[in-house]
């Protein structure tokens, strides 16, 4: 067989295989994007649960503020006691 025919066949095979792979990649990407869009649709937010969560976070913040205020008060008392005992 003529070497030019073999080279031509190899080039054609490479071109067809490359185009086939690109089409396969494109189809797979399209399917993945369609699946991701379907999964990305979230159910509507439950406003009662969000309100409850917000109230819980606010309550925790208030308790932490009270704890820190108590620590400041105790530190002040201990500092005053130490200052009085040094005199």
PyMOL commands that set and color helices and strands:
alter all, ss='L'
color gray80, all
select helices_A, chain A and resi 3-40+47-86
alter helices_A, ss='H'
color red, helices_A
deselect
rebuild
show_as cartoon
